[in-house]
């Protein structure tokens, strides 16, 4: 597998998944179909899509890796600075733990103490980029995932979930068809053995796939019939189940994870990043890529970012970060806020 192809597929895959899943965030599966129909397409701004925090944070991780791929502490400081700057742009839909930790960073608390005790899925939504970049070096992969996680979330469950996503992405570059059993073995090797709850959940993925269960049925058996929550041990197992059953089929994977409902921008973004690393840009539906209307982080901007990150990986020389215009970003965030608010009001109306 070509690393450049994988990095581009990862960043575009997570961005498109985020954008497709965003209008359905928080809806239960039945209501989503009643409101928007069964077929998936962009529908935030008529037939166009935009990105949320999932894509923004992953891009900030990519930028931080471009400058500091060889030192996890400077990488974390760079990412923390980007989070502070990101908050100044007045983002919409920010997770509570992430908000608290960025506020702590803003008042001068260090990156080692900024995290709050939470097992929200925030660290998993940004870890696939790290997994793809360090697919050939698990020591570095773990260090970078850990420092990226504790900036905002200190519950060990947050690290376990983020690490699982990074490992899945690292595998997606290397092979197209890992068996659920082999992936489980990798998790047992890499995760804290004392967390028997997590290992037991991961084990149920193997059993469920062996029995031919769909991801939707697996989610229902976890008690998530009304949608996948933002709790790390709900989000990650459902995403991993869907990835293991759709390792080379981006559209089918994204369709199935969105059918599960709930935190659909984040679940589709995480899954999209993993499958994207395998199938590349060519494996992502063309109309899903074409119908994204976002700026200044456009599809072209993300492609440029992935070109630079791939160059850093190949040459092992730090690169130059792509800059973003602050006034343009604030204007964009105001438009995004109006779009999200309009969707919120739309949901108050029938059909229920
Ligand atoms: Mg989001």
Boltz pocket constraint, residues with backbone or C-beta under 6 A from the ligand:
constraints:
  - pocket:
      binder: B
      contacts: [[A, 52], [A, 53], [A, 54], [A, 93], [A, 265], [A, 266]]
      max_distance: 6.0
